[in-house]
Amino acid sequence: MRYLPLSEKDKKEMLLEIGVGSVDDLFKSVPCKDNGTIKPFAASDEITLSKEFKEISENNIAAEDVPCFLGAGAYRHYFPAAAEYLLSRGEFLTSYTPYQPEISQGTLQIMFEYQTQVARLTGLDVANSSMYDSATAAFEAVAMACRITGKNKAVVSGGVHPDIASVIETCTQFSKIETVVSEHLKALTGEEEINPDADCACVVAQIPDFFGNIADLTDLAERCHKAGALFIVVFTEPLALALVKSLADMGADIAVGEGLGLAGNLNFGGSGLGLFACRKEYMRNMPGRLVGETVDADGKRGFVLTMATREQHIRREKATSNICTNSGLNAAAFSMHLAWLGEQGFKNLARLNHIKALEVASRLESVEGVKIVNHSFFNEFTVCLEGQSAKATVLRLVERGVLAGVPLSDFYGNAEEYLLVAVTEMNTDEDIDALVRGM
Amino acid sequence: MEFNVKTLFEEGSADKGTDVYVKKSADDFGGIRLGEAAQERNIGLSGLSEPEFVRHYTQLSQENICVDSAFYPLGSCTMKHNPRFNEKAASLYGFAHSHPFAPDEAVQGCLEVMYRVQELFKNLTGMEMAVLSPAAGAHGELCGIMTIRQALTHRGDAREIILVPTSAHGTNPATAAMCGYKIEQIPVNEKGTVDTKYLAERLSGEKGKNVAALMLTNPNTCGLFEEEVQKIADLLHKAGAFFYMDGANFNALMGIAAPADFGVDAMHINIHKTFSAPHGGGGPGSGPVVFAKSLADYVPVPFVVFEDGEYRIVHQTPLSFGRMKMFNGNFPVIVKALAYMSAMGSEGLKRAAQDAVLNANYIKAKLSNVLNLPFKQNCMHEVLFDDKTLSEIGITTLDLAKALQDEGFHPMTVYFPLIVHGAMLIEPTETESKATLDAFVDAIKRIVEKAKSGKQEEIHSAPHFTPRRRLDETKAARQPVLTASS
């Protein structure tokens, strides 16, 4: 058994030290042992497993191998080799949550750098050291806004990713919080108008929205603040933030985002990375772990987990959240990626994405029966396939080896002819030709 | 070694970073379409050239202790060895580059992995249903309790209370509160297990009908198996309540006993503890949940089924309480669970649980005359000491923990569980050798001897030889600096 170091001789000596005759004696308090419930299954050696897993993995169409225009919250980006290498270091991979700061400065400093990057990206004052993903972060933001305002109604724009809206609904359904999700088609066509009333604790809107539109949210934020509500902005493509007004400038009080696409490979959508930032005055109401700067006994700068009195291990049922394990290594990956890109690299990558998306949009616009619905977009837009089923088109193109996009009918009942098309730096000219031909 | 690494923002600058060549122009395609919010702004990101980049993070890594480099006996955290084949399997090209919204036909390999892990978890726990979407243990708890609430709602039963023992993980009461429940504590008896007399009284008659569930960690946070677990289950079921088991400590039981057999209705599994996925400095984890038949209809989406020779994701069921995460769960972590279970087989998992329990009892035996044991009986996979002996020799639990760092060990879990004074919870796991355990025991003995010989001051000021000395946590909390200034 290759993962188990104890030898038979060790075990004998240890049992003697303990003063029992056999290992079974240590399990006397456990009932229902070896009663046949657990059906035996065999062990395999690593050589066999290596082949077996490779075969299973090949039963997928890798997005890298085909023209792939899938997005909908999971955007395919290049991940730097240097970061991939560094993340595989045991010091990052096999350490726990940094409860012992004297011997965990590596993790802590990276989290501090990550918090700084997320704060600057959103324009907000502070960020936590990550949540599971954007959807759970959005729910936490809603719960936080309700705590701060003392009100219990959340209004979610129809332009918020339907899975994020759905997670907010799911996670608030058994609490005092009432969640109202606006109709999606109005958001798609740019006709949505949200007017929060005095009962409203928060409004949740997304930029770019699920359909790819980029609206200036400043007016909505103002209406929100007039009603005494907090404004929560969701983003699923952090790269887009390089080319628009900062979320804080638009009036966001809390911003939450999905870091998946910049934190490594897509990995079938997991594990995600929930970015979470807010204005300074709300920091003690934040969920999740926070890393802060301090000094050690010799006066040397160091970092620690801080403001733990918000958290479950101290506050139990009065905690700001039940979260414990977060997405630490993905946060490190995200942070490394941004450090590798730098300010110019990040902006250039954003420009490259937008320009590629412009190219695809302009070429698709010349295809008969295909219309771009968006007035504005970053690297993803919604296509209307006038009268045709988007799902059928997608399946037809899969057979030709093209992953054309995500049909809105996967999420909504009344959107058969709409297709979401995402274009990133990973799409080549050949990919674009294949898509346009296929359509 | 360099232990004073500048921050990224002190070291880097806005003009450094990688090259991204943009060869076409927006004007080639009719100009930008970013809308009214378009703005070029100074974000304040700092970049590094690649040589600086590699050195920055390599130096930072050297300030971390990890399972690869040292014994890491954090109680209730199961810091076992993380097999590298797991990492290789999870990063296979076909998995790494699968998109979550690809049609099922294009991701049969991913779905096979998920289906097999669901089936294996059902097998190991004896349960009817498994879902993999929860992202961590606490998220799994939320999943379990929401499922219970959905089942109760469906039968028109508006129960208001969740019971948790005083020894529970902090996540248990926090989770129950998130589901709108009131929390009531159940006392622990002098043996360190649930006071079933109290529980029986609490669940009797009309007042028992207001209890939705009990959340119980088993083995519990004292490292003890709840011997009366079947009685606990019976009492709950008779009162119409559900039995939720926090499976954070399943490492002691895997392959040995199936929780369904002792009446558990729902339990989560921490893949990042029991099933050998690494903790990554705080995540990502994965907290799948298994359910008995009584709850199977109410579980969240998505999950994977196998029908007519094809794997398919189920996105909707009539009675599901909904969706609790983006996409399909923490997929790479799920791959690691399959790799681990396939490497171990059922016998291997059983042996791992046995070795974990053996290691914990060995530490208990070796330290029984050095530290004070609040509960004397054999423990499971972790052993709990309190600070009675330490206070007699003038040092604290924290002092011992910090002094252990100087000895080259990661400390045990300290000050948890809360039911004993100055708790030290030691979980060695099965992947440590006897030699390591002996060295750890010797280190504790040395520290205790040092205190006995009057050198407490040296221990109060430990650690001395780590990348940082004790850090000022009060300053950090009172004058929070959460982002870099430059």
Interface residues (C-beta under 8 A of the other chain):
Chain A: M1 R2 Y3 L4 P5 L6 D10 K11 E13 M14 L15 E17 I18 G19 V20 V23 D25 L26 F27 K28 S29 V30 P31 C32 K33 D34 N35 T37 I38 K39 P40 F41 A42 A43 S44 E46 L49 S50 E52 F53 K54 I56 S57 E58 N59 N60 I61 A62 A63 E64 D65 C68 L70 G71 A72 G73 A74 R76 P80 A82 Y85 L86 S88 R89 G90 E91 F92 L93 T94 S95 Y96 T97 P98 Y99 Q100 P101 E102 I103 S104 Q105 G106 T107 Q109 I110 M111 F112 E113 Q115 T116 Q117 A119 R120 L121 D125 V126 A127 S129 S130 Y132 D133 S134 A135 T136 A143 H161 D163 I164 S166 V167 E169 T170 C171 Q173 F174 S175 K176 I207 N213 I214 A215 D216 L217 L241 A242 L243 V244 K245 S246 M250 E258 N265 L266 N267 F268 G269 G270 S271 G272 M283 R289 L290 V291 G292 E293 T294 V295 D296 A297 D298 K300 R301 G302 F303 V304 T306 M307 A308 T309 E311 Q312 H313 I314 R315 R316 E317 K318 A319 S321 N322 I323 C324 T325 N326 S327 G328 L329 N330 A332 S335 M336 L338 A339 W340 L341 G342 E343 Q344 G345 F346 K347 N348 L349 R351 L352 H354 I355 K356 L358 E359 A361 S362 N374 H375 S376 F377 F378 V394 L395 V398 L403 V406 D410 E425
Chain B: F3 N4 V5 T7 L8 F9 G12 S13 A14 D15 K16 G17 T18 D19 V20 Y21 V22 K24 S25 A26 D28 F29 G30 I32 R33 L34 G35 E36 A37 A38 Q39 E40 R41 N42 I43 G44 L45 S46 G47 L48 E50 F53 V54 H56 Y57 T58 L60 S61 Q62 E63 N64 I65 C66 V67 D68 S69 Y72 L74 C77 M79 H81 N82 P83 F85 E87 K88 A89 A90 S91 L92 Y93 G94 F95 A96 H97 S98 H99 P100 F101 A102 P103 E105 A106 V107 Q108 G109 C110 E112 V113 L120 N123 L124 G126 A135 A136 G137 A138 H139 E141 L142 M146 R149 H169 G170 T171 P173 A174 T175 A176 A177 M178 C179 G180 I183 L224 F225 E227 V229 Q230 L253 G255 I256 A257 A258 A260 D261 F262 N270 H272 S276 P278 H279 G280 G281 G282 G283 P284 G285 S286 G287 P300 F321 G322 R323 M324 K325 M326 F327 N328 G329 N330 F331 P332 V333 I334 V335 A339 M341 S342 A343 M344 G345 S346 E347 G348 R351 A352 Q354 D355 V357 L358 N359 N361 Y362 K364 A365 K366 Q377 N378 M380 A401 K402 Q405 H410 P411 F416 E430 T431 E432 S433 K434 S461 P463 T466 P467 R468 R469 R470 L471 D472 E473 K475 A476 A477 P480 V481 L482 T483 A484
